[in-house]
Amino acid sequence: MSDQSTLPMSLEYLPVEIFTEIFTFLSSSELFKTFSNLNSRINSIIQSMITVSHVLKYDDTDAINYVHSFPASIVRLVLIHAKTVDFTSLINLRSLTLKYGTLAQLNNIRPQYFPKLEILHLYSVFHTPDQSNKRTVNDLFQVILSNGFPQLRMCTAVRLGHFEYNETWTGSPILRYLHLNMKTADDHQKLLLLCPNLKPFTGAGSTLINLSKKTGGLLQKRLQMELKKIEQLEAENKFILDCFPGFSLRCGEPLPRFNGTAATTRRHAKDAIVIQGRILPQTEPYCHASFLIEITLSSAYPFQLPETVFCNPIYHPNIDNDGYSCCCFQHSLPGESWAPSVTLATLIEAVTRTIDTIPSYRRSLNRALAEEFKNNPQEFDDNALNCTLAYGRPRY
């Protein structure tokens, strides 16, 4: 057969559908590193994918290059400790999460750059003089709460201070979901009247008042201390806090499982305080996901060990089918037991160590998995990975 009768197999001859199918399995950074600038056709295909969710952490070079090269393709952006990034070219952006951003980045969140913005999550800023922080944040919320973003329906602001009601706010009729720490309950009520279509409206003006009624002053101070230590874990990329009563870091549900299945709703005592967040294991195969845990504080806390339960199925011998592993967690605590001086951050680290260390056959709560791990480790690893990729959650 002559060479002329054989079509050359090159990227130029592959149909667009094959590329788009391949691209769905890659993160935006992987997509840029592997396929960008191979030729103009590939670039045009990437540019046409107006469905990309992009995560950028710690000024990652490949992730930044993707933002600069294909800005129109990004509809959801998560920025974490990325203080050098200019994201004002993302004209199709609909969802923005900014954690530990800069004042310049806050100043850039304006309608002329993001006319399609629907969801905005803000969490803290890099340390600068308080007055400068306050002025910048207030300027942004003057825009938000005066319908500056006409499509904005969800907004959360955490660790950005307390807000006083401003008579110059004109309201945002499309806004449905808001978490904002108002200075007083009266400020909270005024804003609620200004935005009548709000469904959940949480923040210090509401949940913190309820929490103070629910707990004593000493316990509330203890919880404030616990929150700071958990936030330190989050800053070190060891944990993601989704819900802390009265100091809620993210309104609404935690990010869903990879396979979209719902977690079983658990019942709690009326006076219980329930904290939710995701651990970030570092070992294979669990490092490919985050795992939602629920920490329940009873009325006897801190003298009683908090109940700690996995809300996701996790394929591990030291976790039973209901997500419990109290005995194993305690063995990872200082002194191998709970004490009132032990912090919740220490407990969370103990939970993570339980997953990251080699499973203990003697302490196993699921003997079938323990036997599989002991006798057929390759099969165990395959099953654990499949479970992780099905029931785990994103690591952001």
Summary of the structure (lengths in Angstrom):
residues: 396
radius of gyration: 23.9
end to end distance: 54.3
largest distance: 87.0
contacts: 1205
relative contact order: 0.07
helix: 38%
strand: 16%
